[in-house]
Amino acid sequence: MDEPVIELSGAEERGVWDRFHEEFNFQPRMSSPKRPAIKEPVASVTWSLATLPDEPDNERLDRLIEVVEQGLHSCVGRQGTLFALDWQHPSYRFAPQEVGGHGRPAWPLSPYPDGDYYIYLSEDFRMGSFGHPWEESLCLFGQELLDAVSTEVDKVLGPPIRRAGKEVDPT
């Protein structure tokens, strides 16, 4: 890639979204927030974001973002790229090894959904994140990514609410 972050063209964006709809059975709805909006993969864990308190310094939120970004970066490799999909807004392809930090462009979007569905996907769709703004949840999927970040995400958000799309018994 010539640039670290590139907005997807109309045709490419439609293709990525069409594939995402098909592979994840994406059902976007604002009126039914208390259900998953995707068919969560077998290798997936979903946490509630409602456990993040309103902190003036956003320490836990910043830690969550750092952990997920580091995990995605390490799993995609030195030459890999990711898609950053923002429902109803422009989407991007980017090189995680070339964003973030001093003098570099910021990561497009965030693992934390800020008003819309925010999705990170590897180019082969094997791993990524799905932020659901109305359910207030974050689903991470792909065994390699889960192995890299689950322990730290548990420390920030507490125990998960679903594994492999099935609710976890809180007891």
Secondary structure, DSSP 8 states (H G I E B T S, - for coil): --SSEEE--HHHHHHHHHHHHHHHT----SS--SS-SS---SSEEEEESTTS---TT-HHHHHHHHHHHHHHHHHH-SS--EEEEETTS--EEE-GGGSSSTTS---SS-SS-SSS-EEEEETTSSSEEEEETTTTEEEEESHHHHHHHHHHHHHHH-S-SEETTEE----
